[in-house]
């Protein structure tokens, strides 16, 4: 119902009540007949809602209608279709928001950090869609309570309802299956359990091996959530998540190599929620852990490259009338990637020292209504970061101007943010080759000045929404890793000497047209992004485009419901190609290949185009159980998008670029869902 419809209803109710009271107290024989009132409104059916401060909330229940990848509905994959968030290619992991690197963003479950959330090659994430109610995305600072990250935040959120019946769903795909069951325990406790597991080795064993090579891969994700209502004002939420990837590759004919890698997350948290009229309090204690173990065995050498990060934290946030206050405390135990020799006589172990640090933040903000449609939110976040004798302190102010006049909303934001954790590594192609480090004696915290302007207008009885966003960030103390895995064999290797220090800037604009009601819903969005990085030393000296920069990107997302059984979905993305460093010459020197590269990231891949389509058929069985089948086709046009280049040498000694494309031109998928 829209505002005019609500006014009509209230007017009708008041008329009836006033007529009833008058007839009873003044003259019981008096009567009046109210003319018929027709109230017409449009039900909001779009899965996304945007708050005035720019935070986007996406309803998880709609994701099953969109095209799926190998039977998986992935929130990370769909989030990249939103304006201001860049689409990655098939072999890259993470998420880039308004030109920021993946490491600049916080990925979390109910505010608890989760590190390296992608499965193999970044093709889909570690989140079980059916376990969560909604996905909240903040593309920048949304207030003083925003975390110590200079990018955005993507938070998976639970439902706080307490149903009194058993419910659940099952999804069976081509490489994995996922199931969720929700059931009450008494009248005050509710339990949700989810599990997803793969069976690639079982079904595709012949395709993943040859006479002398063999590849194995498997993964799982498990969630358990227990919510207990103490009374009408207090709720306890116990949450657990575990996910793991196992990959191995063996080659027996020539290299005689065995590679194994195991990586994944564990997270446990207890949340307390208190809600009483004007006072809302949420407090959490948690532990989250990410570990990676890479092992390589050959006849003459055997080593592993371990890394990981463990956080133990306390968070508490209070909303009281116009005030928002809170505290965040986190203890970080970081294991940077290092070399542990098993069998390698000429090389010593290069173990990196564990990095222990404590990060404490106090914050507060106040919202002041200047005049009825115009308000301002001023906030301050103070942070103290201590790392083994080194202390950094920062003051992070934020100011948000809000204008809300029903069909027109406007927000303008300025914020200063510091970030004390860094993610570096050899590449971000979806393999666990990146690792975390923290600020220290040799590494200053990174920080950024952020300015943004967002405006949205509702039109045609709020059936359509048009939004424009502008953003600018100036980044300081940026890090780049200038080494490769071969540098670990050098006894002089030092992680601090392997880093380059520089600056950066991001700026751009986004425009979206969103259809909010009706059987056909979705949006069209265009984003322009300019992301540059500048370094004064190492092999990346100068200013150049960030490796993830795509200046132009067009996204189209649509779902259409046809009758009771059929629904259709589609997504389309067109984007500029990402930068790469071209080679200028190749020659042999003492039988060794020597390559001379041009300016870093001075060339670009061809533009990226992908169209995905899906059709869903739904029917109801016994006891009103819902069954559905999703048919999806990934890359419907079979466009061979260039993902990266490699060099191919010819017999005459010359060389040429050869583009690498996705292993499948078009990828069909079918999955079955059952809900009860």
Residue pairs with C-beta under 8 A, 6 or more apart in sequence:
1 9
1 39
1 41
2 41
2 42
2 461
2 462
3 406
4 461
5 39
5 40
5 41
8 37
8 39
9 39
12 34
12 37
12 39
15 34
16 34
19 32
19 34
22 30
23 30
23 31
23 32
41 461
42 461
42 462
42 463
42 516
42 517
42 518
43 517
44 462
44 516
44 517
45 516
45 517
45 518
45 519
45 521
46 514
46 515
46 516
46 517
46 521
46 522
46 523
47 58
47 59
47 61
47 62
47 63
47 521
47 559
48 56
48 57
48 58
48 59
48 82
48 514
48 523
49 56
49 57
50 56
50 57
50 456
50 465
50 467
51 57
52 402
52 404
52 409
52 411
53 142
53 143
53 377
53 400
53 402
53 411
53 413
54 138
54 139
54 140
54 142
54 411
54 413
54 452
54 454
54 469
55 136
55 137
55 138
55 142
56 82
56 136
56 137
56 138
56 139
57 134
57 135
57 136
57 137
58 75
58 78
58 79
58 134
58 135
58 136
58 137
59 133
59 134
60 75
60 129
60 130
60 132
60 133
60 134
60 135
62 559
63 73
63 75
63 78
63 129
64 73
64 129
64 171
64 616
64 628
64 630
64 673
65 559
65 567
65 569
65 614
65 616
66 73
66 78
66 557
66 559
66 569
66 571
66 614
67 569
67 570
67 571
67 612
67 613
67 614
67 632
67 633
67 634
68 74
68 173
68 614
68 630
68 632
68 669
68 671
69 77
69 123
69 124
69 632
69 634
69 667
69 669
70 123
70 124
70 173
70 174
70 175
70 176
70 667
70 669
71 171
71 172
71 173
71 174
71 175
71 176
71 630
71 632
71 669
71 670
71 671
72 124
72 173
72 175
72 176
72 178
73 129
73 171
74 124
74 125
74 127
74 129
75 125
75 127
75 129
75 132
75 135
75 154
75 156
76 95
76 117
76 118
76 124
76 125
76 127
76 154
77 124
77 125
78 571
79 85
79 95
79 135
79 137
79 154
80 86
80 87
80 88
80 95
80 573
81 87
81 525
81 555
81 557
81 571
81 573
82 137
82 525
82 555
83 467
83 469
83 510
83 511
83 512
83 525
83 526
83 527
83 555
84 97
84 98
84 139
84 469
84 471
84 508
84 510
84 527
84 529
85 95
85 96
85 97
85 98
85 137
85 139
85 527
86 95
86 96
86 97
86 99
86 527
86 529
86 548
86 550
86 553
86 575
87 550
87 553
87 555
87 573
87 575
87 608
88 94
88 95
88 96
88 122
88 548
89 578
89 608
89 641
89 643
89 662
90 121
90 122
90 123
90 641
90 643
90 662
91 121
91 122
91 429
91 430
91 643
91 644
91 662
92 122
92 428
92 429
92 430
92 548
93 102
93 116
93 118
93 121
93 122
93 428
93 429
93 430
94 102
94 103
94 105
94 118
94 122
94 428
95 102
95 105
95 107
95 154
96 102
96 548
97 104
97 105
97 139
97 140
97 151
97 152
98 139
98 140
98 151
98 152
98 471
98 473
98 506
98 508
98 529
99 471
99 473
99 506
99 507
99 508
99 529
99 530
99 531
99 546
99 549
100 150
100 151
100 152
100 473
100 506
100 531
101 151
101 423
101 546
101 548
102 423
102 428
102 548
103 421
103 422
103 423
103 424
104 149
104 150
104 151
104 152
104 419
105 149
105 151
105 152
105 153
105 154
106 113
106 147
106 149
106 151
106 152
106 153
106 154
106 155
107 113
107 114
107 115
107 117
107 153
107 154
108 114
108 153
108 154
108 155
108 156
109 155
109 156
109 239
109 241
109 267
109 269
110 155
110 156
110 157
110 158
110 237
110 239
110 269
110 271
110 284
111 155
111 284
111 315
112 239
112 267
112 269
112 284
112 286
112 288
112 313
113 288
113 311
113 313
114 126
114 241
114 265
114 267
114 288
114 290
115 265
115 288
115 290
115 309
115 436
116 263
116 265
116 290
116 292
116 432
116 434
117 125
117 126
117 127
117 265
118 124
118 125
118 126
118 430
119 125
119 126
119 219
119 245
120 217
120 219
120 245
120 247
120 430
120 431
121 429
121 430
121 431
122 428
122 429
122 430
123 430
126 221
126 243
126 265
127 156
127 221
128 178
128 180
128 194
128 195
128 196
128 221
128 223
129 178
130 169
130 171
130 178
130 179
130 180
130 194
131 158
131 180
131 192
131 194
131 223
131 225
132 156
132 157
132 158
133 157
133 158
133 159
134 157
135 154
135 155
135 156
135 157
136 153
136 154
136 155
136 157
137 152
137 153
137 154
137 155
138 146
138 152
138 153
138 154
138 155
139 152
139 452
139 469
139 471
140 146
140 151
140 152
140 413
140 415
140 450
140 452
140 471
141 398
141 413
141 415
141 417
141 450
142 153
142 400
143 324
143 365
143 377
143 379
143 398
143 400
144 324
144 363
144 364
144 365
144 379
144 380
144 381
144 396
144 398
145 317
145 324
145 326
145 363
145 365
145 379
145 381
146 153
146 381
146 398
146 415
146 417
147 153
147 328
148 328
148 359
148 361
148 381
148 383
148 396
148 417
148 418
148 419
148 420
149 417
149 419
150 417
150 418
150 419
150 446
150 447
150 448
150 450
150 473
150 475
158 192
158 225
158 227
158 237
158 239
160 227
160 235
160 273
162 184
162 188
162 190
162 227
162 229
163 182
163 184
163 190
164 184
164 187
165 184
166 181
166 182
166 183
166 184
166 676
167 181
167 182
167 183
167 675
167 676
168 179
168 180
168 181
168 182
168 183
168 675
168 676
169 179
169 180
169 673
169 674
169 675
169 676
170 177
170 178
170 179
170 180
170 672
170 673
170 674
171 177
171 178
171 179
171 671
171 672
171 673
171 674
172 671
172 672
172 673
173 669
173 670
173 671
174 669
174 670
174 671
175 198
175 199
175 200
175 203
175 204
176 196
176 197
176 198
176 199
176 219
177 196
177 197
177 199
178 194
178 195
178 196
179 194
179 195
179 196
180 192
180 193
180 194
181 192
181 193
181 194
182 190
182 191
182 192
182 193
183 190
183 191
184 190
184 191
185 191
188 228
188 229
188 230
189 226
189 227
189 228
189 229
190 226
190 227
190 228
191 224
191 225
191 226
192 223
192 224
192 225
192 226
192 227
193 223
193 224
193 225
194 221
194 222
194 223
194 224
195 220
195 221
195 222
195 223
196 220
196 221
196 222
197 218
197 219
197 220
197 221
198 217
198 218
198 219
198 220
199 218
200 208
200 217
200 218
201 208
201 216
201 217
201 218
208 214
208 215
208 216
208 217
209 215
211 253
212 251
212 252
212 253
212 254
213 249
213 250
213 251
213 252
214 248
214 249
214 250
215 247
215 248
215 249
216 246
216 247
216 248
216 249
217 245
217 246
217 247
217 248
218 245
218 246
219 243
219 244
219 245
219 246
220 242
220 243
220 244
221 241
221 242
221 243
222 240
222 241
222 242
222 243
223 239
223 240
223 241
224 239
224 240
224 241
225 237
225 238
225 239
225 240
226 237
226 238
226 239
227 235
227 236
227 237
227 238
228 235
228 236
228 237
228 238
229 235
230 236
233 274
233 275
233 276
234 272
234 273
234 274
235 272
235 273
235 275
236 270
236 271
236 272
236 273
237 269
237 270
237 271
237 272
237 273
238 269
238 270
238 271
239 267
239 268
239 269
239 270
239 271
240 267
240 268
240 269
241 265
241 266
241 267
241 268
242 264
242 265
242 266
242 267
243 264
243 265
244 262
244 263
244 264
245 261
245 262
245 263
245 264
245 432
246 261
246 262
247 260
247 261
247 262
248 258
248 259
248 260
248 261
249 257
249 258
249 259
250 257
250 258
250 259
251 257
255 298
256 298
256 299
257 296
257 297
257 298
258 295
258 296
258 297
258 298
259 294
259 295
259 296
259 297
260 293
260 294
260 295
261 292
261 293
261 294
261 295
261 431
261 432
262 291
262 292
262 293
263 290
263 291
263 292
263 293
263 432
264 290
264 291
265 288
265 289
265 290
266 288
266 289
267 286
267 287
267 288
267 289
268 286
268 287
268 288
269 284
269 285
269 286
269 287
269 288
270 284
270 285
270 286
271 282
271 283
271 284
272 281
272 282
272 283
272 284
273 280
273 281
273 282
274 280
274 281
274 282
275 281
278 320
278 321
279 318
279 319
279 320
280 318
280 319
280 320
281 316
281 317
281 318
281 319
282 315
282 316
282 317
283 314
283 315
283 316
283 317
284 313
284 314
284 315
284 316
285 313
285 314
286 311
286 312
286 313
286 314
286 315
287 310
287 311
287 312
287 313
288 310
288 311
288 313
289 308
289 309
289 310
289 311
290 308
290 309
290 310
290 436
291 306
291 307
291 308
292 305
292 306
292 307
292 308
292 337
292 432
292 435
293 304
293 306
294 304
294 305
294 306
294 432
295 302
295 303
295 304
296 302
296 303
296 304
297 342
297 343
300 343
300 344
301 343
301 344
301 347
302 341
302 342
302 343
302 344
303 339
303 340
303 341
303 342
303 343
303 344
303 347
304 339
304 340
304 342
305 337
305 338
305 339
305 340
305 485
305 488
306 335
306 337
306 338
306 340
307 335
307 336
307 337
307 338
307 435
307 436
308 334
308 335
308 435
309 332
309 333
309 334
309 335
309 421
309 436
310 332
310 333
310 334
311 330
311 331
311 332
311 333
312 330
312 331
313 328
313 329
313 330
313 331
314 327
314 328
314 329
314 330
315 326
315 327
315 328
315 329
316 326
316 327
317 324
317 325
317 326
318 324
318 325
318 326
322 366
322 367
322 368
323 364
323 365
323 366
324 364
324 365
324 366
324 367
324 379
325 363
325 364
325 365
326 362
326 363
326 364
327 360
327 361
327 362
327 363
328 359
328 360
328 361
328 363
329 358
329 359
329 360
329 361
330 358
330 359
330 360
331 356
331 357
331 358
331 359
332 355
332 356
332 357
332 358
332 359
332 421
332 438
333 354
333 355
333 356
334 354
334 355
334 356
334 357
334 421
334 436
334 437
334 438
335 352
335 354
335 355
335 435
336 352
336 353
336 355
336 435
336 436
336 437
336 495
337 352
337 425
337 435
338 349
338 350
338 351
338 352
338 488
339 347
339 349
339 350
339 351
339 488
339 489
339 493
340 349
340 351
341 347
341 348
341 349
347 489
347 491
348 491
350 488
350 491
350 493
352 495
355 387
355 388
355 437
355 438
355 440
356 387
356 388
357 385
357 386
357 387
357 388
357 420
357 438
357 439
358 385
358 386
359 383
359 384
359 385
359 420
360 383
360 384
360 385
361 381
361 382
361 383
361 384
362 381
362 382
363 379
363 380
363 381
363 382
364 379
364 380
365 377
365 378
365 379
365 380
365 398
366 377
366 378
366 379
367 375
367 376
367 377
368 375
368 376
368 377
368 378
369 375
370 376
373 403
373 404
373 405
374 401
374 402
374 403
375 401
375 402
375 403
375 404
376 399
376 400
376 401
376 402
377 398
377 399
377 400
377 402
378 397
378 398
378 399
378 400
379 397
379 398
379 399
379 400
380 395
380 396
380 397
380 398
381 395
381 396
381 397
381 398
382 393
382 394
382 395
382 396
383 392
383 393
383 394
383 396
383 418
383 420
384 391
384 392
384 393
385 391
385 392
385 393
385 394
385 420
385 439
385 445
386 392
387 438
387 439
387 440
387 441
388 440
389 441
390 439
390 440
390 441
392 418
392 420
392 439
392 444
392 445
394 418
394 445
394 447
395 416
396 415
396 416
396 417
396 418
397 415
397 416
398 413
398 414
398 415
398 416
399 413
399 414
399 415
400 411
400 412
400 413
401 410
401 411
401 412
401 413
402 409
402 410
402 411
403 409
403 410
403 411
404 410
406 458
407 457
407 458
407 459
407 462
408 455
408 456
408 457
408 458
409 455
409 456
409 457
410 453
410 454
410 455
410 456
411 452
411 453
411 454
411 455
412 452
412 453
412 454
413 450
413 451
413 452
413 453
413 454
414 449
414 450
414 451
415 449
415 450
416 447
416 448
416 449
416 450
417 447
417 448
417 450
418 445
418 446
418 447
419 445
419 446
419 447
419 448
420 438
420 439
420 445
421 436
421 437
421 438
421 439
422 436
422 437
422 438
422 439
422 443
422 446
422 479
423 434
423 435
423 436
424 434
424 435
424 437
424 479
424 480
424 481
424 499
425 433
425 434
425 435
425 481
426 433
426 434
426 481
426 483
426 484
426 485
427 433
427 434
428 434
428 547
429 644
433 485
437 443
437 495
439 445
442 496
443 477
443 479
443 496
443 499
444 477
445 477
446 475
446 476
446 477
446 478
446 479
447 475
447 476
447 477
448 473
448 474
448 475
448 476
449 473
449 474
450 471
450 472
450 473
451 471
451 472
451 473
452 469
452 470
452 471
452 472
453 469
453 470
453 471
454 467
454 468
454 469
454 470
455 467
455 468
455 469
456 465
456 466
456 467
456 468
457 465
457 466
457 467
458 464
458 465
458 516
459 465
459 466
462 516
462 517
463 515
463 516
463 517
463 518
464 513
464 514
464 515
464 516
465 512
465 513
465 514
465 516
466 511
466 512
466 513
466 514
467 510
467 511
467 512
467 514
468 509
468 510
468 511
469 509
469 510
469 511
470 508
470 509
471 506
471 507
471 508
471 509
471 510
472 505
472 506
472 507
473 505
473 506
473 507
474 503
474 504
474 505
475 503
475 504
475 505
475 506
476 503
477 501
477 503
478 501
478 502
478 503
478 504
478 533
479 499
479 500
479 501
479 502
480 499
480 500
480 502
480 533
480 535
480 538
480 540
481 498
481 499
481 500
482 498
482 499
482 500
482 538
482 539
482 540
483 493
483 498
487 493
487 498
500 535
500 537
500 538
500 540
501 535
501 536
501 537
502 533
502 534
502 535
502 536
502 540
503 533
503 534
504 531
504 532
504 533
504 534
504 546
505 530
505 531
505 532
506 529
506 530
506 531
506 532
507 530
508 527
508 528
508 529
508 530
509 527
509 528
510 525
510 526
510 527
510 528
511 525
511 526
511 527
512 523
512 524
512 525
512 526
513 523
513 524
513 525
514 522
514 523
515 521
515 522
515 523
519 560
519 561
519 562
520 558
520 559
520 560
521 558
521 559
522 556
522 557
522 558
522 559
523 555
523 556
523 557
524 554
524 555
524 556
525 554
525 555
525 556
526 552
526 553
526 554
526 555
527 552
527 553
527 555
528 551
528 552
528 553
529 549
529 550
529 551
529 553
530 549
530 551
531 545
531 546
531 548
531 549
532 543
532 544
532 545
532 546
532 549
533 540
533 543
533 544
533 545
533 546
534 542
534 543
534 544
535 541
535 542
539 600
540 600
542 599
542 600
544 579
544 599
544 600
544 601
544 602
545 579
545 601
546 579
546 601
547 578
547 579
547 580
547 601
548 578
549 578
549 579
550 575
550 576
550 577
550 578
550 608
551 576
552 574
552 575
552 576
553 573
553 574
553 575
553 576
554 572
554 573
554 574
554 575
555 571
555 572
555 573
556 570
556 571
556 572
556 573
557 570
557 571
558 569
558 570
558 571
559 567
559 568
559 569
559 570
560 567
560 568
560 569
561 567
562 568
564 618
565 617
565 618
565 619
566 615
566 616
566 617
566 618
567 615
567 616
567 618
568 613
568 614
568 615
568 616
569 613
569 614
569 615
569 616
570 611
570 612
570 613
570 614
571 611
571 612
572 610
572 611
572 612
573 608
573 609
573 610
574 607
574 608
574 609
575 607
575 608
575 609
576 604
576 607
576 608
577 604
577 605
577 606
577 607
577 608
577 642
578 604
578 605
579 601
579 602
579 603
579 604
579 605
580 601
580 603
580 604
580 605
580 644
580 645
581 597
581 598
581 599
581 600
581 601
581 602
581 603
582 597
582 598
582 602
582 603
582 657
583 595
583 596
583 597
583 598
583 647
583 655
583 657
584 596
584 597
584 598
585 595
585 596
586 593
586 594
586 595
586 596
586 647
586 649
586 653
586 654
586 655
587 593
587 594
587 653
588 594
588 653
593 649
595 647
605 642
605 643
605 644
605 645
605 659
606 641
606 642
606 659
608 641
608 642
609 637
609 639
609 641
610 634
610 635
610 637
610 639
610 641
611 635
611 636
611 637
611 639
612 632
612 633
612 634
612 635
612 636
613 632
613 633
613 636
614 630
614 631
614 632
614 633
615 630
615 631
616 628
616 629
616 630
616 631
617 628
617 629
618 626
618 627
618 628
619 626
619 627
619 628
620 626
620 627
621 627
623 676
625 674
625 675
625 676
626 673
626 674
626 675
626 676
627 672
627 673
627 674
627 675
628 672
628 673
628 674
628 675
629 670
629 671
629 672
629 673
630 669
630 670
630 671
630 672
630 673
631 668
631 669
631 670
632 668
632 669
632 670
632 671
633 666
633 667
633 668
633 669
634 664
634 666
634 667
634 668
634 669
635 641
635 662
635 664
635 665
635 666
635 667
636 666
637 666
638 665
638 666
640 659
640 661
640 662
640 665
641 661
641 662
642 659
642 660
642 661
643 659
643 660
643 661
643 662
644 659
644 660
645 657
645 658
645 659
645 660
646 657
646 658
646 660
647 655
647 656
647 657
647 658
648 655
648 656
648 657
648 658
649 655
650 656
